[in-house]
Amino acid sequence: MSIAESIDDEARMTIQSTPETTQVNGTTFERADDNDRILSIQSHVAYGYVGGKAAVFPLQCIGYDVDVVNTVNFSNHTGEFQIPLEPASLLSKTLCNTGYGRFGGTRASAEELASIFKTMDEAGLLSPHRLLTGYIPNAAALKVIKELAQKLKSRNPHLIYLMDPVLGDSGKLYVSQDVIPIYKEIFPFATIITPNWFEVETLTGIPLLSLSALHNALIILHEHVQHVVISSIPLQPWLFKVIPETMQPPASTDNQQDYLLCISSSRTIGTSSHSIVHARLVPLITGYFSGVGDLFSALTLGHFNPSPTPSDGKLHSATQTPLSFAAAAALHKTHSILKFTNTFAARLPPEDRTTTDDERDAANPVRKFRRMRGRELRLVQGQHILREEWREGQGKDLQFWDRFWDSS
Amino acid sequence: MSIAESIDDEARMTIQSTPETTQVNGTTFERADDNDRILSIQSHVAYGYVGGKAAVFPLQCIGYDVDVVNTVNFSNHTGEFQIPLEPASLLSKTLCNTGYGRFGGTRASAEELASIFKTMDEAGLLSPHRLLTGYIPNAAALKVIKELAQKLKSRNPHLIYLMDPVLGDSGKLYVSQDVIPIYKEIFPFATIITPNWFEVETLTGIPLLSLSALHNALIILHEHVQHVVISSIPLQPWLFKVIPETMQPPASTDNQQDYLLCISSSRTIGTSSHSIVHARLVPLITGYFSGVGDLFSALTLGHFNPSPTPSDGKLHSATQTPLSFAAAAALHKTHSILKFTNTFAARLPPEDRTTTDDERDAANPVRKFRRMRGRELRLVQGQHILREEWREGQGKDLQFWDRFWDSS
């Protein structure tokens, strides 16, 4: 067979033999060139998986073209924050508590970010169908993001913007106070927000100590945002008491604190109706991991399908919302990656998996580095998890919390 | 089934059901944590696929943990160079001729790069098994790369360093003259280099106009580098005359210029023996694409297996070298992605696939942007191509050029 023939054969094979390649016909080209393009604005680290490194590869694995703007360029995550002890640290965010304790690199100035967006715009490269933002280093940069979100939303009302309001975790603020009001100003442009419980408290000023507090916090967040996911609330006694029986952990459970609750809440803005709430418990995985919140938010955006149709096989049953569907997929895949990573970390030599001990870390920094290195998310090795096609009804859906609003 | 049980089931499934997951046992952990880690130092663009965007995702798809250091952070490829007319532009390099004509963003200073490497080193995060470098913005930055390569090589003699000496293409230099001598100084630390024909001419000072010229150029490059791949030499008459009959294009071919020759050449440094040369013709795909050389180099490094063993199913036949094996895989996958991208581009609306016309582009820049946008490599949509497990003997191997050195 001549070279030309053999290559043509291979080309035919390549172009016709897989699902992806159907995207080259007219119809799916539109989808691929439009609906499948996400602009991700995140921190970048050379080593490890937080921010963009935790978000972009998973989104590419499930088929999105991702435009990547880096808010910082660091060597590794910075660990400039205390290590929290609360379970919520499981869904800790970019530049979170589990970093390597020192870092090299640069932050993009507000001007540099603005110049990148301006040039992309002039070149006709700034019309993403979806927008994802995470950790933003400072108020000036966050204002640039606000202007960008406003512009993209006004141009395309169908823009799906997932804003992860990265403020802090487990009672500790990562960012300067002055970003908090700016995040609130961005709410009207956001389709979905994914605060952790501490960020809910910070953004609403309401401590989550009762169901009515949770009601009030959600009411405040829903004033401007249609879709809210609270990725992980520790299953404290007050929460344990109010969740539906079908959601409760097995009776065998000694300690309710070993579980986290993920809540999705959707409502139509401008209506007086309460939101539709779904939730699901996941067991706590002890240990400190970074970038888990970034991964969860990316997967929530990636699996969010605002107008499911039978044609794409993603028609939701009456009991699911587009948000609960997406959150269930993100929760399942994130939890699976964590289990996968945790199993890997457990096989490491003892010195690479010692538990935290700040004093001994201080005496011997390398000890901490080795531990952190073993805790990096195993995204590449676990990419089969990321690529799983998600279908509801596999026993991992979020459950409808039908009487959630009854008491208010 | 209780939530805890269902999650444990899923966890078991996740942890035992796939090939990747075997990597969590002791043995493969070593491999995953060592041999599979690549440090990639490339340019970054927010939109499109050149430099790191063309190299990292493909390497992640085939299972490598990739540490990513960005030498520039741009909005898009810069197109600060002329559009060449030679076929070699098919394997054009980062920041090549097909850019969007303007760009925003920043270059990393030599100091910033040095600071990132220093911090990674201090944190014990600087022991990659493989190193990949592409476009380096200037001489000062390139010197930092040289020091890094020297340090990593001295620490780990088994380091596999693929250096893509990005200088220019098709008779045009992208970089300032002063980087050329520094690239030559880096040769002794490189395992593989992947110059295009113009870079071979520039680095050796020898115009590739005859087989003896090609001999002399390879002899010069092999003085310090064991493995050389010349990714695409236009099949000019002199070359057409000297290649083995078995490599020649089908007799039906009207124009030999419609083909490019990929050559791999390996020799043991310090021996007087000639190198072992393999080659393969691929048909020219008309049109201008960016990042193709970056993709080819990344895949060559990713598929290079210096000590193939039966156990990993990658034992090469006597007629193949580790380099010819890797180059064949890279050539096949790169060519397939190009065909895939080209098919997509052909379905675009006419205004997005107009052929080049500098005058009309100047009058209407958006016209050029739209064309370029349609030419971005379809890496995400074609990831099934990237993930193909490569085996020799599929009719796409490079062929042994047994009498290559006879005339010298």
Interface residues (C-beta under 8 A of the other chain):
Chain A: M1 S2 I3 A4 E5 S6 I7 E10 A11 T14 I15 T18 E20 T21 Q23 V24 N25 G26 F29 A32 L39 H44 A46 Y47 G48 K53 F57 Q60 C61 G63 Y64 D65 V66 D67 V68 V69 N70 N73 F74 S75 N76 Y100 G101 R102 F103 G104 G105 T106 A108 E112 S115 I116 F117 K118 T119 M120 E122 A123 G124 L125 M247 P249 P250 S252 T253 R280 L281 V282 P283 H332 H335 S336 K339 F340 T343 F344 R347 L348 P365 V366 F369 R370 R373 L379 V380 Q381 G382 Q383 H384 I385 G395 K396
Chain B: M1 S2 I3 A4 E5 S6 I7 E10 A11 T14 I15 T18 E20 T21 Q23 V24 N25 G26 F29 A32 L39 H44 A46 Y47 G48 K53 F57 Q60 C61 G63 Y64 D65 V66 D67 V68 V69 N70 N73 F74 S75 N76 Y100 G101 R102 F103 G104 G105 T106 A108 E112 S115 I116 F117 K118 T119 M120 E122 A123 G124 L125 M247 P249 P250 S252 T253 R280 L281 V282 P283 H332 H335 S336 K339 F340 T343 F344 R347 L348 P365 V366 F369 R370 R373 L379 V380 Q381 G382 Q383 H384 I385 G395 K396
